[in-house]
């Protein structure tokens, strides 16, 4: 059984890849738009924040508040960045998926 502390679920994986892709511009609205543009997945902001909270608890992302702005009603943006542990989790997950696809191909499997 996978270790829940280090295992990346499918949606967590996609969110983490989005944060990595967006670099310094990764916050709720931009991550949500990136998922829509990249994989045509429309997610609620609540689902996104629940996932980023899990990723932060696992140590895969860090967050920091930006400055409050008038156009956001005085609310600050919560910026996110991938940690070294998060980058390692992405690499590990990619390696595991690549291995599974290679085994499927070598067994003559097709989908």
N, C-alpha and C positions, 0 to 999 in steps of 0.2 A: 504494500500500500504506500502511496506517495506521502511524503512529508508535507502537511498542509502549510507549514511555515515557508517552504521553498518551492512548492509546486505552483506552476502558473496555469490557471484555467484558460480556456480559449479566449474569453472576453478580456481577462486580465492581460493576456499576451497582446491582444490588439491595442488595448489602451496604453500599455507600456511602449509598444512600438510607435504609437502616435506621439507620445510625450517625447520620445527620443528624436523623432523626425522634426517636431516643432521647435526643439531646442529652447531658446529663451522666450518663446512666445506660447508656451504650453500652459493654458488655463482652461477652465471648464468649457467655455464657448468655442475656443479654437480646437480643442480636442474633439469635441462633439462634431464640429464641422469637418475635421480631418477624417473621422470615421465615416461620415456620410459620403465625402468625396472619394475616399480610398476604397471602401468596401461596400458602399451603398447600404450602410447600416445606420438607421435612424434610432438613436437612443435618447432616453429621457435624461435630463440633467441629474435627477435623483439617482438613477442607476449608475451614472458615471461617477458621481461623488461617493457613492457606497463602495464602488470598485477602487477608486483612488485612496479611500481611507484604508481599505484592506492592503493595498500595495504599500502604503506608508507604514502600516503596522508590521508588515513583513520586512521592512527596511529597503524596499526596491525603489522608492521615490522619496524625495524630500520636498517639502512645500515651504513657501514663504509668501507673505502678503506684500502686494505692491501698494502704491499710494492710493488713497481714496480719491475718486473723481466725481465731479458734479453730474456728469452724464449717466453715472451708475447710481445716482441717488445717495452719494456719499459712501458707497460700498467699495471696498478694496478688492482687487483681483487676487486670487490665490494661485500663484505660479508654481509649477511643478518641474522637477528635473529628475532624471534617472540617476540613481546612485551606482557605485561600483558593483554592489550586490545585485542590483537590478539588471545591469548590463551582463553580468555573469549568468543570471537566470535566463535572460534572453538567449545567450549563446548556448547554454545547456539545453534549453527547450528546442532550439533550432537543430542542434546535433541529434537529439532524440528523434525528432520528426524526420530528419534526413535519413537516419538509420532505418526507421520503420518503412519509409518509402522505398529505400534500396532493397530491403528484405522482400517487400511486396513485389517489386520489379523482378528480382532474381528468382522468385518462386513462380514467375509467369503470371502473377496476379494482375488483373485489370479491374478497373471500376466502371 
